[in-house]
Amino acid sequence: MASLLIITVLCLATAYGSPVGTDPPISGPYIELYSGEGHTGASITITEYAHDLSVLGWDNLAKSFCAEGVWVLYDNANYNMHHDPFSSWSEVIINSARGCHDIPVTHHGKLSSLRFAGSGDLHDETATMYHGYFYMGGEDLIIRDMDELGDFEREASSMIVTGETPWTVYSEEYYEGVSICLEPWNVGNSVYVGAFEVYTIGMPNNVISSIRKGCFAKDVIKYQPKLQ
């Protein structure tokens, strides 16, 4: 399966469809926003973080999109930073190849910022940690073992991993304390992705203090999206 849309609204995750559309116009992660349903109407192609779509003249306009990569959409500027996560919404989009989808009707005209997860290359082994629930707020991109997390220690509330290798997170520095192995899901096309909320993996929120590649814990959480 090469295309996946995960909708995260108050911890709801659902996956949709398979890829449609033409060959991607560019290499690397991209998302094309459309003002109409069924990828019709005015459009814009975005390849970088967009913390405020009003700067591009696209605040609260999108009704559908085509994309490749792992993208997170938000209903407020600055990735919902400083907004109550339980009164906001975000959507995680995973496409190992070009995929096109309509944004749910309840979210039409409610997209104000977006960014991709990981390095941009879906085959790179990365772990992106987010300050907020539902992949909101500030982030820290991890590409190697970290026995301490500096300013991000005890800060992560959610995370997205890419690459085939699992990651193990720990509640203490230097790989001590409670440990959980996070295993990504095989999306297709040799692409692996996992999206996790810290409070749902068996670890208290805001305690992750170290992380390393590989599975070194008895408790293993394998990402399993709900398909539709």
Residue, then its C-alpha position, 0 to 999 in steps of 0.5 A: m500500500a503506497s498511500l496513507l492518510i492518517i487523520t488525528v482529531l482528538c486521538l482518532a487515526t484513520a487511513y485512506g485509499s491508495p495513490v492516484g494522480t500523475d507522476p510527482p513533479i519534483s523529487g523529495p517531499y512535496i504537497e500540492l494544496y487545492s482550493g477544490e475537492g478532488h484536487t481541482g481549482a487553484s493550487i500551490t506546491i509546497t516543499e518546505y515548512a510553512h508555519d503560516l499559510s497566510v504568508l503564501g495567500w493560502d490560509n484556510l483555503a485548501k479542500s484537497f491535496c496531493a502529496e509525497g512524504v510524511w506531512v502534518l497539517y494544522d488548523n492554526a499557524n505555527y503548528n498549533m503552538h500555544h493552542d489547546p490540543f484538544s480543541s485543535w486538530s492535526e492530520v498526519i499524511i503518509n505517502s510513499a508515492r504520490g497520493c491524492h485525497d480530499i480533506p474531510v468536509t469538517h476541516h475544509g477551510k481550516l488549514s493554516s500551517l504544515r510541515f514534513a516529518g523526518s529528514g525528507d527522505l522516507h528511507d532515512e532512519t529518523a525520529t522526530m519528537y514534538h513538544g505537543y500532543f498530536y505532533m503539535g508545537g516545537e520539534d527535535l529531529i533525531i538521527r542517531d543514538m542520544d543518551e541525553l536530549g538536552d533542551f528536549e529532555r522530558e519534553a516530548s508528547s508525540m513522535i514520528v519515526t521513519g526508516e525500517t529500524p525500530w527506536t527505543v525510548y527511555s524515561e531516564e538519561y543514558y538508556e535507563g528507566v522505563s524503556i519502550c521499543l517503537e516499531p514502524w509500519n510497512v507502508g509499502n515501497s520499502v517505506y516504514v513509518g510510525a506515529f506515536e503518542v507518548y501517553t498511549i505507549g505505556m510511558p508517562n507524558n513528558v518523561i523521555s530522556s534518551i533514545r537509540k536505534g534498535c529494539f532493546a526493550k521487552d515492551v514493543i509497540k508496533y504502529q498499526p493505523k486503522l485502515q479505511 
